[in-house]
Amino acid sequence: MRRPRGEVVLTSAGDLVVMRPKRFELPWWAVVLGLIGRWSWRLTWWCLRHPITTTLAVVAVWLYAEFGWAGVVVPLALAAMLAGVWRWRHAASWWAWCGGPLLGAFRQVFVYRRTWREAMTLCGLSRKYEHQIVLPKLLSVRCDEALDVLAIRMVRGQNPLDFQKATANLAYAFGRRHARVYSERPDDPPARDGRLAWALRLVDRVRYRDRPTVVYVVLVRTDALRKLVKPFPVAELPDFTKLPLAMREDLRTWHLHLLATHVLIGGATRRGKGSVLWSLVRALAGGISSGLVRLWVIDPKGGMEFAMGRPLFARFACKSFEAMADLLDEAVTVMRERQGRLAGHVRVHTPTTSDPLIVVVIDEMAALTAYLQDGELRKRIAGSLGLLLSQGAGVGVLVVAALQDPRKEVLPFRDLFPTRIALGLTEESQVDMVLGDGARDRGALADQMPRWAKGVGYVILDGTPEPMRVRFSYISDDDIRQLATTHPAPADAADILAQVRRETAPEPVRPPVQRRTSGPLLPDSLLNILDQDNRDNGGAS
C-alpha cells in the first residue's frame, strides 16, 4: 500500500525508527524555466570567456545569412592566404598570435579533454572527496612550433611536487616522450615599447601574475633538438650576462650568465662536453682578441681536446700535472692581488683590457682531484681549486670545469658551482648530483638520453628550479682552426704571470692588440648592471 507524501511515518522494529521527510515538488513549467535559465547562464559565461570565438561565430552566421556560402568561404580563403604570408614573413609572431592559439584550442578539445579523466586517474593525480572523484582542471593549452603548454588548476591539497613526480607518466599518457612541470609560468613577460606599451604592460601584469594554484605541464610535441645547432655568430664585444651557447626546445636561444659565477659540466664520455666548452670559447672569442678575456686552459688528456685552439689561450697546460698545479696557484695569486686592490671599492669585478676577466677552463677535472697518483700534488690542486671556487667569482677569476663522474669523493667541492649543466649521464642519482636534489623528478632525464643526443643536456633557468632541455652548438675542427686564426689572444696575453717552462708546447706568435683608452670594452647592458651594483654598494656603505 502506497503511503501519502508529506506524512511522517514511524516504524518501530526494536529501537529502529525510520522517518520519511516531507517532499516538495515543483510544477513542470518551473522546472523548464529553471533549466532554460541555467543553460542560458552557462552559454553567456562561455561567450564572455571566449570573446574571439563568439565574435567569429556571430560574424560567420551574419555572412551566411547575407551572402550565403560564398560569404563564408571567400573570407576564409583570404584569411588563409594572409596567414600563409604572415607565417612566411615572420613565423615567430604568427605562432604567438595566430597559429599557436588556434592549434592550442584545437588540441585542448580534441586531444587533451578527450582523455583527461583517464590520464589524471591513472597517473594518480585525482582525489576522492565525499565519495566523489575530483580531478585537476585543464584551464588552457598554448602551443608553439614544438611545445604544448598546459595550464592546470590543481585540486585543493595538491602541490607542484605531485605533478613533478608524475612527469614521465604524464608524457606517455598523452603520447609524448618528454615533459616537464613548472610551478610558475615558464616564459617571461615580453618587453614592451611604443605608444601602447603602458596598456600592454597592464595586460601582462594580469597574464603573468603569480598563480599558486596553477601548475604548467610542458609536453614536447616535436623534438626540435634532433638537428645539429650551427655555431652562433661571434660578437665583437661579448655580453658576459648573455652568452649564446645553445638552442632551447622552444627554438629560442639559451644564454649563459657567466659574470661572477662558476660553471660545472657533467656528462658521460662521448656525450658532447666538448660542444659546451667550445661553444663557450666561441662566445668569448671577441673578448679574447680584444684583450677583455683571458683563457687559462688545463687539458689533462695531453692536449687532445684543446691543443687545436692554442692561439686563443693566454695560458695552456696539458702534459705536466705540476704545470697544471702551478697554473692554479698563479690564478690564486691573481685573485689575492685583486682582492687587496678592489676591497672596499666594488663587490663585482668589471672586466677591462688592463684588468681582464680570467676564465680557468678544466677538461676532465677528475684527473686532477681523484685520479692523480701523487697525493701531495692532488692536495695542492684541491686547495687551489677550493679557494678559486669560494672566492674567485667576485674578482673576475672564474672556473669552468667538465667531468664524467660527479660523485662527492671525485669532486668534493661540487656545491661551490652555482651554474650546472647535465649532459647524458649513466645513472639516475648522477642527475641530482649535477643539477641538485629533485632535478630528475622535475623532468631532467639526463640518464635516459638517446644515442643521437650528443651535446643535448639540461640546464636550470634563471630564477626557477625547473630544468630546461637544450642542445649546444656543434663546433667542428675547421671552425676551431678558423677561430684560432681570426681571434687569437694578443701579444701580452700571458704577461700576468710567465708561461711555465715545464710545458713543451711553444708559445704561439700573437698579434699586438689595439687598446682603447676611452673606457672598458663592455656592452651598454652590462655597464648599466655593474653601475647599478656599484651605486647600491655605495649607498649601503
Helices and strands as residue ranges (DSSP letters): E 12-13, E 16-17, H 28-49, H 51-67, H 69-89, H 91-94, I 95-99, H 100-107, I 108-112, G 113-115, H 116-122, E 127-129, E 132-134, E 137-143, E 147-153, H 160-165, H 167-173, E 179-182, H 197-207, E 214-220, G 224-226, E 243-248, E 253-256, E 263-266, H 273-283, H 285-290, E 293-298, G 307-312, E 315-317, H 321-342, E 357-362, H 366-369, H 375-391, G 393-395, E 397-403, G 414-416, E 419-422, H 428-435, G 446-448, E 456-460, E 467-472, H 477-486, H 524-540
